[in-house]
Amino acid sequence: MENNNTSKHHYFYSVGLSYKKADAEIRGKFSLDATAKTRLLEQAKSEGIESLIVTSTCNRTEIYGFAEHPFQLIKLICENSQGSVEEFQKVGFVYKNQEAISHMFRVGTGLDSQILGDFEIISQIKTSFSQSKSFGLANAFMERLVNAVIQASKKIKTDTEISSGATSVSFASVQYIIKNVEDIGNKNILLFGTGKIGRNTCENLVKHTKNEHITLINRTKDKAEKLAGKLNLIVKDYSELHLELQKADVVVVATGAQNPTIDKAILNLKKPLLILDLSIPKNVNEDVLDLEGVTLIHMDYLSQMTDETLENRKKHIPAAEAIIEEIKEEFNIWTKGRKFAPTINALKAKLNAIKNSELDFQSRKISNFNEEQAEIISARIIQKITTHFANHLKDDDTMVDESIEWIEKVFKIGATVR
């Protein structure tokens, strides 16, 4: 396997954990809020990491970056979250070089999402890259890779139907509510938290239930007011949460709090209550289930729901994978060229130095020496030699790193990728 390393002994890794092996509780421990992400990037910079991006969503926490050993990146996650190395070892993953590249493509195009075809992650990757760039932690390799993943995401969304129908947990939650709550149009719905998932859920509720009894509560009231103004909904102060919980038939919790914000102590039920917790970490204490009439559904359950739309989307996986392979191949060709170009340039410079020395010697030794013709002929020979070496390095069967090392050793040249 080729290394895709920008300097000797530094490799491209993807390390992290996702819904595939880590449940909501564990994912909550490893989740990184905005402050933790900034702290992680500052630490990476101080520890000499060349380039990396970090993403943390409700479904995954991941780092893509360059290191001598993956533990350098795993340590960054563990030291800036509530998770431990021991826990990471049980549920985490490490991909290297081509596997890491392929993983980013699958994540960014929705093929690795908890609900197949969920494209919300690509905006997270874009944001993460921009933040890393502001810290000077985004090299040319990373920029080219992120742009390739964005290109693949757009093409898959345009050319296939893998994103048709329900493509997110927020949509799945609304589907669940509609299927399990009778007369939903006349029920009292409380949405607590207006982050991205909260906003999407709210918009889907308005669109698909025609309910006019939706109340919004957010710790920062002006964010809730902006959303409410757009959708013509009611906003209440955070201090009124316990009162609104008593009125509600359905509660959707989508806050970014690090600890539970709703437990049985705050509930004073007078009727059955359905609670959907779409938060990571979990924001509803499971002790609410001690109360009669409470149904608690977490996002992990919602993402397991299968329907006709999801089954139809699976048919488009081969087409999506073909698009990924096409764009990934273009990226790998660029990567390979970028890797050996400095060596070819250094080789050409070495041969030119030999040529110039020899022409100078011959011009002094041979009378009527035609330096102009000798220059033309020798330049063409050098071009043919370097082209032969370049074609060898471009060949798919070539062990690029070993060949580069051999060329640099034989010609006594050194080259570094800039």
Sequence and secondary structure as in RCSB ss.txt:
>XXXX:A:sequence
MENNNTSKHHYFYSVGLSYKKADAEIRGKFSLDATAKTRLLEQAKSEGIESLIVTSTCNRTEIYGFAEHPFQLIK
LICENSQGSVEEFQKVGFVYKNQEAISHMFRVGTGLDSQILGDFEIISQIKTSFSQSKSFGLANAFMERLVNAVI
QASKKIKTDTEISSGATSVSFASVQYIIKNVEDIGNKNILLFGTGKIGRNTCENLVKHTKNEHITLINRTKDKAE
KLAGKLNLIVKDYSELHLELQKADVVVVATGAQNPTIDKAILNLKKPLLILDLSIPKNVNEDVLDLEGVTLIHMD
YLSQMTDETLENRKKHIPAAEAIIEEIKEEFNIWTKGRKFAPTINALKAKLNAIKNSELDFQSRKISNFNEEQAE
IISARIIQKITTHFANHLKDDDTMVDESIEWIEKVFKIGATVR
>XXXX:A:secstr
     SSTT EEEEEEEETTT  HHHHHHH   HHHHHHHHHHHHHTT   EEEEE SSEEEEEEEESSTHHHHH
HHHHTSS  HHHHHHH EEEETHHHHHHHHHHHTTTTSSSTT  HHHHHHHHHHHHHHHTT   HHHHHHHHHHH
HHHHHHHHH STTSS  SHHHHHHHHHHHHSTTGGGS EEEE  SHHHHHHHHHHHHHH  S EEEE SSHHHHH
HHHHHHT EEE GGGHHHHHHH SEEEE    SS SB GGG   SS EEEEE  SS  B GGGGGSTTEEEEEHH
HHHT   HHHHHHHTTHHHHHHHHHHHHHHHHHHHHHHHHHHHHHHHHHHHHHHHHHHHHHHHHHSTT  HHHHH
HHHHHHHHHHHHHHHHHHHSTTS HHHHHHHHHHHTT      
